């Protein structure tokens, strides 16, 4: 996140106007991150553990869950899609990495 209005400047350029933000200093507010919930196996999903706990974390902005208990994951090399995504904000890239490492341990898909 930089504070720059990239969308507004894109429209200004498209309309032949001078972009406003190109001469403004860019400042850093933090790091946005997206965690891909790993498939971790195949079969019929019985439970996805850890997502409700992750949702309670104040760093998490949104969880998008695409697969649910009862859905079937096909074995590799088939692609059934990602079970979900966790969108979060952090003070630094290193903090985001540590958060993702913790999610690797706590978010688990159970199969029958």
LINPE-V252366 format. One record per residue. N is the residue number from 1. RES is the residue in one small letter. OMEGA is omega in degrees with one decimal (* if undefined). Layout:
N:RES:OMEGA, N:RES:OMEGA
This chain:
1:x:-172.9, 2:x:-174.4, 3:x:178.6, 4:x:178.1, 5:x:-177.3, 6:x:-180.0, 7:x:178.8, 8:x:178.8, 9:x:176.8, 10:x:178.4, 11:x:177.8, 12:x:179.4, 13:x:-179.6, 14:x:179.4, 15:x:177.4, 16:x:179.6, 17:x:177.2, 18:x:175.9, 19:x:-177.0, 20:x:-168.7, 21:x:-173.1, 22:x:-179.0, 23:x:178.9, 24:x:175.1, 25:x:177.4, 26:x:-179.6, 27:x:-174.7, 28:x:178.1, 29:x:-176.1, 30:x:-176.5, 31:x:171.8, 32:x:-177.3, 33:x:175.1, 34:x:179.4, 35:x:175.1, 36:x:176.5, 37:x:-175.7, 38:x:179.8, 39:x:173.7, 40:x:178.5, 41:x:178.4, 42:x:-178.9, 43:x:178.8, 44:x:-179.6, 45:x:174.7, 46:x:-177.6, 47:x:169.4, 48:x:-176.5, 49:x:170.7, 50:x:-178.2, 51:x:179.7, 52:x:175.8, 53:x:177.8, 54:x:-179.3, 55:x:-180.0, 56:x:-179.5, 57:x:-177.3, 58:x:178.0, 59:x:-176.4, 60:x:177.0, 61:x:-174.1, 62:x:170.6, 63:x:175.7, 64:x:-179.9, 65:x:-176.5, 66:x:179.0, 67:x:-172.8, 68:x:174.4, 69:x:-175.6, 70:x:177.2, 71:x:-177.8, 72:x:174.9, 73:x:178.2, 74:x:179.5, 75:x:175.7, 76:x:12.8, 77:x:175.9, 78:x:-179.9, 79:x:179.5, 80:x:-178.1, 81:x:176.6, 82:x:178.1, 83:x:-179.6, 84:x:-178.6, 85:x:175.8, 86:x:179.2, 87:x:-174.7, 88:x:177.9, 89:x:-175.6, 90:x:178.5, 91:x:-177.3, 92:x:176.3, 93:x:-179.8, 94:x:177.2, 95:x:177.7, 96:x:178.2, 97:x:179.3, 98:x:178.1, 99:x:178.6, 100:x:175.6, 101:x:178.5, 102:x:177.0, 103:x:176.3, 104:x:-179.2, 105:x:-170.4, 106:x:-179.7, 107:x:-174.5, 108:x:175.1, 109:x:177.2, 110:x:-178.3, 111:x:171.7, 112:x:*
